[in-house]
Amino acid sequence: MKYIDLRSDTVTEPTQRMREAMMDAIVGDDVYEDDPTMKELEEYAANLVGKEAALFVPSGTFANQLAIFTWCNRGDEVILPHDCHVVMHEVGAASVIAGVQLRSMPAINGQMNPQMVKEAIREDDIHYPETGLICMENAYSDGTVLPLEHMQEIYAIAKAHDIPVHLDGARVFNAATALKVDAKDILRYTDSVMFCLSKGLCAPVGSILAGSKEFIAKARKKRKLLGGGMRQVGMLGAAGLIALKEMRLRLIEDHDNAKYLAEELDKIQGIEVIKDALDINMVFFKITDERLEAQLTEENFFKNGIKINPAEGGLMRFVCHYYINKSDIDKVLGVINEMRRY
Ligand SMILES: *Cc1c(COP(=O)(O)O)cnc(C)c1O
């Protein structure tokens, strides 16, 4: 049975085209930099985001942590939004791997206050750590995108203090789609960027870290240190190329579907959609009716062929992706309306 899976865009399996490309991929030992398909992916990815070089890594968490590990020395401080992925969802890795201190700043929809960022940058004092890095995240995991002006402002502050900037761009192509700009226009305001191939872009595995040639050469060695040097990885590179060349161009469909889902959900009594968090492929909503809340459980959805995640902090999240079409959404709405009757 095919489930309608609204839990995340990470559930997307590789498409038929990807599977065929993977089967036919020309490969080599990538630790020797001998894998032509992986080289092609890394070059294509670097070009696409306007950076000199790129590196394939196993996951988004790996890419973020590798960036921090490459930019920072032990004991450095990293300035970043308090509820970003690196702080909330990476198992405290920055303290274990890079040995840095996270200076998390109050943020609204991922936007730190520029004045506070400026003041958080450490001066030269025997008591202070060095500020090693500033991180932003775009699109933000709360379903919003950072405006370019905000990124530009934070970047200018960083540059005035000679501090590098890293962007967690797990869904940077969703951000570009929402902002109606080229990804390069976003990545102008960051020295390194990571993005996921395995979310809405449907590749089975992998993320890309991109930056200057010098930065990526250092990161390549640290990737090896972390056990992330991979061999015939062009198998995955072949899927990654299709992700970037083809699947990237259809993300707007997921955004449109999310807007449709949001509009229709909001019409249901007892459901309140968070309307200012609809920039990308996610819909966040509250259930304001206790009886309905008792019905909208993972189990009840599952019985109807739908997979959802439980509410987090009182908010439900439904995520649209390649394998969710309009008729799937209509089915979900039908199931919820049916549950309302109990
Ligand atoms: C998914 C995600 C990551 C991490 O990616 P994994 O491949 O799951 O490790 C990092 N940052 C953001 C914003 C994400 O959404």
The ligand as a MOL file (V3000), in Angstrom:
LIG
                    3D

  0  0  0     0  0            999 V3000
M  V30 BEGIN CTAB
M  V30 COUNTS 15 15 0 0 0
M  V30 BEGIN ATOM
M  V30 1 C 17.3070 18.4110 7.4680 0
M  V30 2 C 18.0680 19.5880 7.9270 0
M  V30 3 C 19.4280 19.4840 8.2660 0
M  V30 4 C 20.1620 18.1710 8.3850 0
M  V30 5 O 20.0540 17.2880 7.3790 0
M  V30 6 P 20.2060 15.7030 7.6270 0
M  V30 7 O 20.5310 15.2200 6.2730 0
M  V30 8 O 18.8920 15.2560 8.1480 0
M  V30 9 O 21.3170 15.5010 8.6050 0
M  V30 10 C 20.0870 20.6320 8.6200 0
M  V30 11 N 19.4640 21.8160 8.6250 0
M  V30 12 C 18.1790 21.9630 8.3070 0
M  V30 13 C 17.5630 23.3210 8.3300 0
M  V30 14 C 17.4370 20.8520 7.9640 0
M  V30 15 O 16.1370 20.9920 7.6710 0
M  V30 END ATOM
M  V30 BEGIN BOND
M  V30 1 1 1 2
M  V30 2 1 2 3
M  V30 3 2 2 14
M  V30 4 1 3 4
M  V30 5 2 3 10
M  V30 6 1 4 5
M  V30 7 1 5 6
M  V30 8 2 6 7
M  V30 9 1 6 8
M  V30 10 1 6 9
M  V30 11 1 10 11
M  V30 12 2 11 12
M  V30 13 1 12 13
M  V30 14 1 12 14
M  V30 15 1 14 15
M  V30 END BOND
M  V30 END CTAB
M  END
